[in-house]
């Protein structure tokens, strides 16, 4: 119904952005990650929106990119996943991290979203894995063709980084969390896998 909302940020919290569209204050539900990327109050914003119509209310869910909106809608297509759960998942994982978790079967990473249990996480993987693999795998880095289990390919990753990721997984962190932590470490050819592991743990602890 409403493709996007554009205007001035009037109010902002981790779940809601009120956009002044020229005399009209529009409530737009947002994820925590969207909130962290939004401009400040009084600044211009454009949110791509999904309209949810219920018997007693009409609600808007907004995102800074069409890609995030598309991922949100795919989550809504999963049996048992409503707007609240979908926003929770996208507060925990960004769009590409979610794709990686789905393709690698990383239910642990998805189930860390508040209110999303292991059963829902497994259902997300089961119902979206083929759709994501067919249409969006090219957007991922580090996901292996014909993936079996939570493996990542070496393309674009040094052996030291691969070893650090493997060590984090052995310590109990999910593949997605481990990959995210290692990717945040600035490039330094002098760092061995042990140093990379120590640096990654600082992001996770």
N, CA and C of each residue as an Amber inpcrd file, in Angstrom:
protein
   615
   0.8240000  -1.2110000   0.0000000   0.0000000   0.0000000   0.0000000
   0.8610000   1.2640000   0.0000000   1.7770000   1.3740000   0.9610000
   2.6520000   2.5360000   1.0610000   4.0670000   2.0690000   0.7730000
   4.6540000   2.5420000  -0.3200000   5.9650000   2.0540000  -0.7460000
   7.0980000   2.6000000   0.1190000   6.9770000   3.8650000   0.5150000
   8.0030000   4.4450000   1.3830000   7.4340000   5.6570000   2.1000000
   8.1310000   6.0580000   3.1570000   7.7840000   7.2600000   3.9140000
   9.0270000   8.1360000   3.9400000   8.8650000   9.4030000   3.5690000
  10.0080000  10.3120000   3.5370000   9.6570000  11.5910000   4.2780000
  10.5830000  12.0590000   5.0990000  10.3440000  13.2780000   5.8560000
  11.4220000  13.5020000   6.8900000  11.0540000  14.1860000   7.9800000
  11.9900000  14.5440000   9.0420000  11.7720000  13.6210000  10.2460000
  12.8590000  13.1260000  10.8160000  12.7560000  12.2970000  12.0220000
  12.2770000  13.1650000  13.1800000  11.1040000  12.8340000  13.7190000
  10.5260000  13.6010000  14.8290000  10.7540000  12.9160000  16.1670000
  10.7840000  11.5790000  16.1560000  10.9740000  10.8040000  17.3860000
  11.6390000   9.4850000  17.0170000  12.4650000   8.9790000  17.9340000
  13.2040000   7.7560000  17.6230000  13.4780000   6.9640000  18.8820000
  13.1670000   5.6520000  18.8390000  13.5960000   4.7390000  19.8840000
  13.9290000   3.4010000  19.2110000  14.4020000   2.4000000  19.9660000
  14.8440000   1.1500000  19.3230000  13.7720000   0.4010000  18.5390000
  12.5100000   0.7570000  18.6990000  11.4460000   0.0380000  18.0070000
  10.5800000   0.9250000  17.1120000  10.7260000   2.2360000  17.2300000
   9.7950000   3.1370000  16.5230000  10.4970000   4.3920000  16.0290000
  10.1440000   4.7780000  14.8170000  10.5730000   6.0670000  14.2710000
   9.3160000   6.8230000  13.8430000   9.1710000   8.0420000  14.3370000
   8.0640000   8.9000000  13.9030000   8.6150000   9.8610000  12.8640000
   8.0210000   9.8040000  11.6580000   8.4900000  10.6280000  10.5510000
   7.4720000  11.7330000  10.2830000   7.9350000  12.9710000  10.3490000
   7.0980000  14.1350000  10.0210000   7.1220000  14.3070000   8.5090000
   5.9870000  14.0210000   7.8730000   5.9160000  14.0830000   6.4100000
   5.3100000  15.3980000   5.9140000   5.4190000  16.4220000   6.7410000
   4.8750000  17.7260000   6.3500000   3.5560000  17.9780000   7.0430000
   3.5720000  17.8530000   8.3610000   2.3490000  18.0650000   9.1330000
   1.6990000  16.7830000   9.5990000   2.1320000  15.6510000   9.0580000
   1.6150000  14.3550000   9.4740000   2.7520000  13.5620000  10.1210000
   2.5180000  13.0910000  11.3420000   3.5010000  12.2560000  12.0240000
   3.1640000  10.7900000  11.7920000   4.0340000  10.0800000  11.0810000
   3.7720000   8.6850000  10.7180000   4.6060000   7.7590000  11.5920000
   3.9280000   6.8430000  12.2990000   4.6160000   5.8440000  13.1130000
   5.1350000   4.7200000  12.2200000   6.4400000   4.4640000  12.2850000
   7.0410000   3.3880000  11.5100000   7.8080000   2.4730000  12.4580000
   7.4090000   1.2110000  12.5150000   8.1170000   0.2410000  13.3400000
   9.4460000  -0.1040000  12.6800000  10.5060000  -0.1740000  13.4810000
  11.8400000  -0.4140000  12.9350000  12.5740000  -1.4600000  13.7690000
  13.6390000  -2.0160000  13.1880000  14.5070000  -2.9280000  13.9250000
  15.5830000  -2.1170000  14.6500000  16.2380000  -2.7550000  15.6050000
  17.3140000  -2.0910000  16.3350000  18.4420000  -1.6880000  15.3940000
  18.7710000  -2.5570000  14.4240000  19.8500000  -2.2360000  13.4910000
  19.4810000  -1.0500000  12.6050000  18.2060000  -0.9390000  12.2230000
  17.7740000   0.2320000  11.4570000  17.9120000   1.4880000  12.3000000
  17.4960000   1.4070000  13.5590000  17.5980000   2.5600000  14.4480000
  19.0380000   3.0430000  14.5760000  19.9780000   2.1000000  14.6680000
  21.3850000   2.4650000  14.8230000  21.9530000   3.1590000  13.5950000
  21.3290000   2.9670000  12.4420000  21.8230000   3.5570000  11.1930000
  21.0510000   4.8090000  10.7730000  19.9810000   5.1200000  11.4910000
  19.1620000   6.2720000  11.1190000  19.8530000   7.5920000  11.4490000
  19.5500000   8.6510000  10.6970000  20.0430000   9.9880000  11.0750000
  19.3510000  10.4380000  12.3620000  19.8230000  11.5340000  12.9320000
  19.2830000  12.0090000  14.1920000  17.9460000  12.7200000  14.0500000
  17.3480000  13.0310000  15.1770000  16.0840000  13.7760000  15.1940000
  16.2870000  15.1300000  14.5230000  15.3350000  15.4960000  13.6670000
  15.4220000  16.7460000  12.9310000  16.0690000  16.6050000  11.5700000
  16.5330000  15.3850000  11.2410000  17.1890000  15.1690000   9.9540000
  16.2730000  14.4130000   8.9920000  16.5900000  14.5220000   7.7200000
  15.7890000  13.9050000   6.6590000  16.0150000  12.3920000   6.6280000
  14.9420000  11.6420000   6.3590000  15.0510000  10.1880000   6.2660000
  14.0530000   9.6550000   5.2440000  14.4100000   8.5440000   4.6220000
  13.5010000   7.8410000   3.7200000  13.4870000   6.3790000   4.1280000
  12.3170000   5.8640000   4.4640000  12.1710000   4.4780000   4.8890000
  11.2700000   3.7260000   3.9100000  11.7690000   2.6040000   3.3980000
  10.9660000   1.7280000   2.5440000  10.0950000   0.8730000   3.4540000
   8.8130000   0.8000000   3.1490000   7.8700000   0.2720000   4.1350000
   7.0610000  -0.9300000   3.6620000   6.7200000  -1.7430000   4.6410000
   5.7600000  -2.8390000   4.4720000   4.5340000  -2.4840000   5.2900000
   3.3620000  -2.6150000   4.7040000   2.1150000  -2.3010000   5.3960000
   1.4420000  -3.5870000   5.8580000   1.2130000  -3.6890000   7.1560000
   0.5240000  -4.8490000   7.7280000  -0.8800000  -4.4150000   8.1440000
  -1.8740000  -5.0680000   7.5920000  -3.2690000  -4.7140000   7.8720000
  -3.9070000  -5.7960000   8.7220000  -4.4010000  -5.3810000   9.9060000
  -5.1400000  -6.2800000  10.7810000  -6.5520000  -5.7460000  10.9450000
  -7.3830000  -6.5360000  11.6060000  -8.7650000  -6.1000000  11.7960000
  -8.8410000  -4.8090000  12.6050000  -7.9080000  -4.6480000  13.5480000
  -7.9960000  -3.5130000  14.4660000  -6.9320000  -2.4480000  14.2460000
  -6.0460000  -2.6480000  13.2690000  -4.9720000  -1.6660000  13.1000000
  -4.2650000  -1.8290000  11.7610000  -3.6290000  -0.7490000  11.3330000
  -2.7300000  -0.7640000  10.1780000  -1.3640000  -0.3230000  10.6820000
  -0.3330000  -1.1200000  10.4400000   0.9960000  -0.8170000  10.9500000
   2.0020000  -0.7770000   9.8000000   2.9740000   0.1430000   9.9080000
   4.0450000   0.2480000   8.9300000   5.3470000  -0.2560000   9.5400000
   6.1300000  -0.9790000   8.7310000   7.4470000  -1.4670000   9.1320000
   8.4480000  -0.9250000   8.1250000   9.4520000  -0.1930000   8.6250000
  10.3230000   0.5360000   7.7080000  11.7820000   0.1280000   7.7520000
  12.4610000   0.2950000   6.5910000  13.8620000  -0.0910000   6.4350000
  14.5690000   0.9290000   5.5500000  15.8710000   1.0500000   5.7420000
  16.6410000   2.0370000   4.9940000  16.9690000   1.5920000   3.5750000
  16.7990000   0.3030000   3.2820000  17.0700000  -0.1860000   1.9240000
  15.9660000  -1.1390000   1.4840000  15.7920000  -1.2500000   0.1880000
  14.8150000  -2.1960000  -0.3570000  15.2560000  -3.6390000  -0.0830000
  16.5690000  -3.8420000  -0.0100000  17.0870000  -5.1750000   0.2810000
  16.6360000  -5.6400000   1.6560000  16.7600000  -4.7780000   2.6650000
  16.3030000  -5.1320000   4.0160000  14.8020000  -5.3960000   4.0260000
  14.0520000  -4.5830000   3.2940000  12.6040000  -4.7710000   3.2080000
  12.2700000  -6.1210000   2.5950000  12.9790000  -6.5070000   1.5280000
  12.7300000  -7.7850000   0.8720000  13.0180000  -8.9500000   1.8090000
  14.0980000  -8.8630000   2.5750000  14.4260000  -9.9240000   3.5330000
  13.3410000 -10.0120000   4.6080000  12.8580000  -8.8690000   5.0780000
  11.7660000  -8.8500000   6.0570000  10.5370000  -9.5670000   5.5050000
  10.1880000  -9.2780000   4.2630000   9.0100000  -9.9080000   3.6620000
   9.2110000 -11.4060000   3.4940000  10.4230000 -11.8190000   3.1960000
  10.6840000 -13.2580000   3.0940000  10.5100000 -13.9350000   4.4480000
  10.9440000 -13.2800000   5.4940000  10.7430000 -13.8390000   6.8320000
   9.2550000 -13.9780000   7.1380000   8.4600000 -12.9960000   6.7150000
   7.0130000 -13.0640000   6.9570000   6.3640000 -14.2320000   6.2230000
   7.0120000 -14.7120000   5.1570000   6.4540000 -15.8430000   4.4090000
   6.6540000 -17.1740000   5.1310000   7.4750000 -17.1730000   6.1790000
   7.7390000 -18.3950000   6.9380000   6.6000000 -18.6470000   7.9120000
   6.1220000 -19.8620000   7.9390000   5.0190000 -20.2210000   8.8320000
   5.3830000 -19.9290000  10.2820000   4.5300000 -19.1760000  10.9610000
   4.7440000 -18.8790000  12.3750000   5.5720000 -17.6450000  12.6460000
   6.0610000 -16.9710000  11.5990000   6.8630000 -15.7560000  11.7870000
   6.0080000 -14.5330000  11.4380000   5.7370000 -13.7150000  12.4430000
   4.9950000 -12.4820000  12.2330000   5.9370000 -11.2930000  12.2070000
   5.3960000 -10.0900000  12.0520000   6.2360000  -8.8980000  11.9740000
   7.1470000  -8.7020000  13.1810000   6.6500000  -8.9990000  14.3850000
   7.4620000  -8.8050000  15.5910000   8.6750000  -9.7250000  15.5840000
   8.4750000 -10.9950000  15.2420000   9.5900000 -11.9430000  15.1980000
  10.5630000 -11.5970000  14.0790000  10.0300000 -11.1820000  12.9300000
  10.8940000 -10.8210000  11.8040000  11.7720000  -9.6200000  12.1550000
  11.2000000  -8.6150000  12.8230000  11.9920000  -7.4580000  13.2500000
  13.0410000  -7.8650000  14.2720000  12.6700000  -8.7830000  15.1580000
  13.6170000  -9.2550000  16.1690000  14.8220000  -9.9230000  15.5180000
  14.5640000 -10.7520000  14.4990000  15.6540000 -11.4260000  13.7910000
  16.5430000 -10.4020000  13.1020000  15.9460000  -9.3870000  12.4730000
  16.7280000  -8.3820000  11.7650000  17.3540000  -7.3620000  12.7100000
  16.9950000  -7.4070000  13.9840000  17.7100000  -6.6220000  14.9910000
  18.9820000  -7.3380000  15.4130000  18.9430000  -8.6730000  15.3620000
  20.0990000  -9.4940000  15.7480000  21.0750000  -9.6690000  14.5910000
  20.5670000  -9.8520000  13.3720000  21.3940000 -10.1060000  12.1890000
  21.0270000  -9.1390000  11.0810000  22.0310000  -8.6080000  10.3750000
  21.6760000  -7.8130000   9.2080000  21.3150000  -8.7450000   8.0570000
  20.9150000  -8.1800000   6.9250000  20.3870000  -8.9970000   5.8260000
  21.3890000 -10.0380000   5.3420000  22.6490000  -9.6420000   5.1340000
  23.6370000 -10.5870000   4.6370000  24.0100000 -11.6270000   5.6870000
  24.0760000 -11.2190000   6.9630000  24.3510000 -12.1880000   8.0290000
  23.2310000 -13.2140000   8.1280000  21.9910000 -12.7720000   7.9290000
  20.8730000 -13.7090000   7.9580000  20.9610000 -14.6840000   6.7940000
  21.2990000 -14.1870000   5.5990000  21.4690000 -15.0880000   4.4540000
  22.5380000 -16.1350000   4.7450000  23.6440000 -15.6800000   5.3110000
  24.7280000 -16.6050000   5.6390000  24.2490000 -17.6520000   6.6410000
  23.5150000 -17.2070000   7.6750000  23.0160000 -18.1410000   8.6850000
  22.0640000 -19.1580000   8.0650000  21.2140000 -18.7100000   7.1550000
  20.2670000 -19.6200000   6.4990000  21.0090000 -20.6380000   5.6480000
  21.9330000 -20.1690000   4.8270000  22.6370000 -21.0660000   3.9150000
  23.5660000 -22.0330000   4.6380000  24.0860000 -21.6180000   5.7860000
  24.9800000 -22.4880000   6.5300000  24.2600000 -23.3230000   7.5830000
  22.9220000 -23.1640000   7.6560000  22.1510000 -23.9340000   8.6350000
  22.4180000 -23.5250000  10.0680000  22.7600000 -22.2610000  10.2640000
  23.1570000 -21.7670000  11.5890000  21.9350000 -21.3170000  12.3840000
  21.1700000 -22.2850000  12.8830000  19.9680000 -21.9700000  13.6650000
  20.3170000 -21.2650000  14.9690000  21.4860000 -21.5500000  15.5010000
  21.9090000 -20.9480000  16.7640000  21.9560000 -19.4280000  16.6580000
  22.4920000 -18.9230000  15.5520000  22.5870000 -17.4740000  15.3710000
  21.2060000 -16.8440000  15.2610000  20.2960000 -17.4870000  14.5330000
  18.9440000 -16.9450000  14.3560000  18.1570000 -16.9820000  15.6610000
  18.3170000 -18.0650000  16.4140000  17.5360000 -18.2250000  17.6510000
  17.9990000 -17.2960000  18.7650000  19.1080000 -16.5920000  18.5660000
  19.5420000 -15.6100000  19.5680000  18.6630000 -14.3560000  19.5570000
  17.8810000 -14.1830000  18.5190000  16.9580000 -13.0420000  18.4810000
  15.9110000 -13.2060000  19.5770000  15.6450000 -12.1720000  20.3630000
  14.6530000 -12.2650000  21.4420000  13.2920000 -12.7280000  20.9260000
  12.7180000 -13.7240000  21.5990000  11.4090000 -14.2270000  21.2330000
  11.4040000 -15.2190000  20.0940000  12.5900000 -15.5790000  19.6040000
  12.6890000 -16.5310000  18.4940000  13.3890000 -17.7900000  19.0140000
  12.6570000 -18.8700000  19.1150000  13.2270000 -20.1060000  19.6380000
  13.8620000 -20.9510000  18.5560000  14.3780000 -22.1000000  18.9870000
  15.0710000 -23.0020000  18.0750000  14.1440000 -23.5170000  16.9740000
  12.8780000 -23.7940000  17.3090000  11.9480000 -24.3230000  16.3100000
  11.6910000 -23.3110000  15.1980000  11.4890000 -22.0510000  15.5700000
  11.2700000 -21.0120000  14.5630000  12.5260000 -20.8350000  13.7190000
  13.6840000 -20.8420000  14.3590000  14.9400000 -20.6820000  13.6230000
  15.1160000 -21.7980000  12.5990000  14.8240000 -23.0290000  12.9910000
  14.9340000 -24.1530000  12.0610000  13.9380000 -24.0220000  10.9190000
  12.7570000 -23.4940000  11.2310000  11.7370000 -23.3210000  10.1990000
  12.1690000 -22.2580000   9.1850000  12.7890000 -21.1820000   9.6750000
  13.3070000 -20.1500000   8.7780000  14.3140000 -20.7540000   7.8130000
  15.2130000 -21.5670000   8.3350000  16.2310000 -22.2110000   7.4870000
  15.5730000 -23.1520000   6.4920000  14.6590000 -23.9680000   6.9680000
  14.0140000 -24.9610000   6.1170000  13.2330000 -24.3190000   4.9780000
  12.4700000 -23.2630000   5.2880000  11.5760000 -22.6760000   4.2990000
  12.2510000 -21.6430000   3.3770000  13.3840000 -21.0930000   3.8060000
  14.0140000 -20.0480000   2.9920000  15.3290000 -20.4690000   2.3460000
  15.8740000 -21.5940000   2.7290000  17.2050000 -21.9540000   2.2290000
  17.2560000 -22.0290000   0.7090000  16.2940000 -22.6810000   0.0960000
  16.2980000 -22.7990000  -1.3640000  16.0750000 -21.4450000  -2.0310000
  15.1940000 -20.6290000  -1.4790000  14.9000000 -19.3250000  -2.0740000
  16.1120000 -18.4030000  -2.0030000  16.7770000 -18.3890000  -0.8580000
  17.9550000 -17.5540000  -0.7020000  19.0700000 -18.0410000  -1.5990000
  19.2720000 -19.3490000  -1.6570000  20.3680000 -19.9130000  -2.4360000
  20.2000000 -19.6260000  -3.9240000  18.9740000 -19.6870000  -4.3800000
  18.7340000 -19.5040000  -5.8130000  18.8470000 -18.0550000  -6.2530000
  18.4620000 -17.1250000  -5.3990000  18.3600000 -15.7440000  -5.8550000
  19.3630000 -14.7920000  -5.2290000  19.9750000 -15.1360000  -4.1160000
  20.7750000 -14.1490000  -3.4120000  22.1650000 -14.6290000  -3.0140000
  22.5400000 -15.8430000  -3.3720000  23.8260000 -16.3530000  -2.9230000
  24.9880000 -15.5040000  -3.4350000  24.8080000 -14.9010000  -4.6070000
  25.8810000 -14.0770000  -5.1670000  26.1860000 -12.8680000  -4.2970000
  25.2480000 -12.4940000  -3.4090000  25.4690000 -11.3500000  -2.5470000
  26.3000000 -11.6920000  -1.3200000  26.5280000 -12.9620000  -1.0900000
  27.2640000 -13.4000000   0.0780000  28.7510000 -13.4800000  -0.2100000
  29.5430000 -13.3380000   0.8150000  30.9530000 -13.6780000   0.7420000
  31.1990000 -14.7950000   1.7330000  31.9460000 -15.7830000   1.2830000
  32.3000000 -16.8530000   2.2040000  31.2980000 -17.9620000   2.3260000
  30.3840000 -18.1330000   1.3750000  29.4490000 -19.2410000   1.4320000
  29.7390000 -20.1950000   0.2930000  29.8400000 -21.4520000   0.5890000
  30.2910000 -22.4370000  -0.3810000  29.1410000 -22.9790000  -1.2110000
  29.3710000 -23.1190000  -2.5180000  28.3640000 -23.7150000  -3.4070000
  28.1150000 -25.1500000  -2.9770000  26.8330000 -25.5370000  -2.9320000
  26.5110000 -26.8860000  -2.5020000  26.8410000 -27.0900000  -1.0380000
  26.5660000 -26.0920000  -0.1990000  26.9740000 -26.0970000   1.2000000
  26.4580000 -27.3160000   1.9450000  27.3240000 -27.9240000   2.7180000
  26.9420000 -29.0190000   3.6030000  27.4790000 -28.6750000   4.9780000
  26.5830000 -28.2420000   5.8660000  27.0430000 -27.8400000   7.1890000
  27.6020000 -26.4300000   7.1510000  28.0250000 -25.9130000   8.3230000
  28.4770000 -24.5270000   8.4300000  29.9110000 -24.3340000   7.9810000
  30.1840000 -24.5370000   6.6720000  31.5190000 -24.3510000   6.1340000
  31.6020000 -22.9920000   5.4510000  32.7840000 -22.4480000   5.3710000
  33.0090000 -21.2480000   4.5740000  34.1930000 -21.5040000   3.6810000
  34.1820000 -20.9310000   2.4820000  35.2870000 -21.1730000   1.5790000
  36.4160000 -20.1950000   1.8550000  37.5990000 -20.5090000   1.3630000
  38.7640000 -19.7020000   1.6570000  38.8710000 -18.4420000   0.8320000
  38.0660000 -18.2970000  -0.2250000  38.1700000 -17.1290000  -1.0990000
  37.9590000 -15.8500000  -0.2990000  38.9620000 -14.9460000  -0.3480000
  38.8490000 -13.6780000   0.3520000  39.2310000 -13.7470000   1.8150000
  39.5480000 -14.9310000   2.3360000  39.9340000 -15.0900000   3.7400000
  41.2950000 -15.7510000   3.8080000  42.1700000 -15.1760000   4.6270000
  43.4780000 -15.7930000   4.8080000  43.3260000 -17.0810000   5.6120000
  44.3560000 -17.9160000   5.5500000  44.3330000 -19.1550000   6.3330000
  44.2510000 -18.8490000   7.8160000  44.9270000 -17.7580000   8.2430000
  44.8970000 -17.3730000   9.6560000  43.4700000 -17.0250000  10.0950000
  42.7360000 -16.3120000   9.2220000  41.3620000 -15.9470000   9.5710000
  40.4560000 -17.1800000   9.5950000  40.6690000 -18.0800000   8.6590000
  39.8910000 -19.3170000   8.6580000  40.1450000 -20.1110000   9.9400000
  41.4160000 -20.1580000  10.3540000  41.7570000 -20.8790000  11.5840000
  41.1260000 -20.2170000  12.8040000  41.1020000 -18.8750000  12.8200000
  40.5000000 -18.1580000  13.9470000  38.9970000 -18.4160000  14.0150000
  38.3510000 -18.4450000  12.8570000  36.9140000 -18.7390000  12.8250000
  36.6530000 -20.1530000  13.3300000  37.4500000 -21.0930000  12.8810000
  37.2860000 -22.4800000  13.3250000  37.4760000 -22.5920000  14.8350000
  38.4340000 -21.8360000  15.3800000  38.6770000 -21.8730000  16.8220000
  37.4890000 -21.2910000  17.5910000  36.9120000 -20.2230000  17.0890000
  35.7450000 -19.6280000  17.7480000  34.5620000 -20.5860000  17.7400000
  34.3570000 -21.2660000  16.6080000  33.2750000 -22.2530000  16.5340000
  33.5110000 -23.3680000  17.5460000  34.7710000 -23.8010000  17.6820000
  35.1050000 -24.8470000  18.6510000  34.8410000 -24.3850000  20.0830000
  34.9200000 -23.0630000  20.3150000  34.6500000 -22.5160000  21.6480000
  33.1600000 -22.3640000  21.9250000  32.3290000 -22.6360000  20.9150000
  30.8880000 -22.5980000  21.1270000  30.1550000 -21.4620000  20.4620000
  30.8840000 -20.5810000  19.7790000  30.2230000 -19.4950000  19.0530000
  29.6880000 -20.0200000  17.7210000  28.6340000 -19.3950000  17.2280000
  28.0720000 -19.8360000  15.9580000  28.9720000 -19.4140000  14.8070000
  28.7880000 -20.0680000  13.6660000  29.5690000 -19.7360000  12.4840000
  29.3630000 -18.2710000  12.0960000  28.1230000 -17.8140000  12.1620000
  27.8180000 -16.4370000  11.7870000  28.4750000 -15.4440000  12.7350000
  28.3750000 -15.6780000  14.0400000  29.0110000 -14.8050000  15.0290000
  30.5180000 -14.7710000  14.8290000  31.1040000 -15.9460000  14.6040000
  32.5560000 -16.0480000  14.4550000  33.0250000 -15.2830000  13.2340000
  32.3250000 -15.4720000  12.1270000  32.6940000 -14.7800000  10.8870000
  32.5470000 -13.2700000  11.0540000  31.4890000 -12.8360000  11.7280000
  31.2620000 -11.4070000  11.9320000  32.3800000 -10.8020000  12.7750000
  32.7580000 -11.4940000  13.8610000  33.8010000 -10.9740000  14.7480000
  35.1420000 -10.8660000  14.0390000  35.5160000 -11.9010000  13.2950000
  36.8020000 -11.8840000  12.5940000  36.8200000 -10.8110000  11.5110000
  35.6880000 -10.5860000  10.8660000  35.6340000  -9.5970000   9.7820000
  35.8120000  -8.1750000  10.3020000  35.5850000  -7.9540000  11.5960000
  35.7260000  -6.6140000  12.1700000  37.1710000  -6.2650000  12.5190000
  38.0600000  -7.2390000  12.4540000  39.4620000  -6.9970000  12.8080000
  40.1660000  -6.3170000  11.6440000  40.8090000  -5.1670000  11.8710000
  41.5300000  -4.4800000  10.7850000  42.6080000  -5.3930000  10.1820000
  42.8070000  -5.2490000   8.8900000  43.8080000  -6.0640000   8.2060000
  45.2030000  -5.7830000   8.7580000  45.9030000  -6.8520000   9.1140000
  47.2750000  -6.7470000   9.6150000  48.0010000  -8.0340000   9.2560000
  48.8510000  -8.0020000   8.2180000  49.5430000  -9.2130000   7.7620000
  50.3910000  -9.8650000   8.8520000  50.7350000  -9.0960000   9.8910000
  51.5810000  -9.6470000  10.9440000  50.8340000 -10.4480000  11.9930000
  49.5060000 -10.4510000  11.9360000  48.7240000 -11.1670000  12.9580000
  48.5840000 -12.6340000  12.5890000  48.9490000 -13.5160000  13.5210000
  48.7300000 -14.9400000  13.2900000  47.3440000 -15.3130000  13.7980000
  46.9780000 -16.5900000  13.6740000  45.6240000 -17.0120000  14.0510000
  45.3590000 -16.8010000  15.5400000  46.3840000 -16.9520000  16.3680000
  46.2120000 -16.7390000  17.8090000  45.8710000 -15.2960000  18.1320000
  46.5760000 -14.3700000  17.4770000  46.3070000 -12.9530000  17.6960000
  44.9250000 -12.5770000  17.1710000  44.5560000 -13.1520000  16.0250000
  43.2250000 -12.9090000  15.4650000  42.1400000 -13.4390000  16.4000000
  42.3710000 -14.5970000  16.9830000  41.4080000 -15.1830000  17.9210000
  41.2170000 -14.2690000  19.1230000  42.3190000 -13.7780000  19.6800000
  42.2290000 -12.8880000  20.8410000  41.4800000 -11.6140000  20.5110000
  41.7890000 -11.0600000  19.3330000  41.1110000  -9.8200000  18.9390000
  39.6240000 -10.0540000  18.7080000  39.2730000 -11.1820000  18.0770000
  37.8600000 -11.4860000  17.8180000  37.0870000 -11.6980000  19.1080000
  37.7100000 -12.3130000  20.0890000  37.0320000 -12.5410000  21.3670000
  36.6460000 -11.2410000  22.0470000  37.4220000 -10.1950000  21.8150000
  37.0970000  -8.8990000  22.4200000  35.7800000  -8.3520000  21.8700000
  35.4670000  -8.6770000  20.6150000  34.1980000  -8.2450000  20.0390000
  33.0260000  -9.0830000  20.5600000  33.3190000 -10.2970000  20.9940000
  32.2630000 -11.2250000  21.3820000  31.9740000 -11.2210000  22.8770000
  32.9360000 -10.8290000  23.6800000  32.7660000 -10.8730000  25.1390000
  32.1110000  -9.6100000  25.6700000
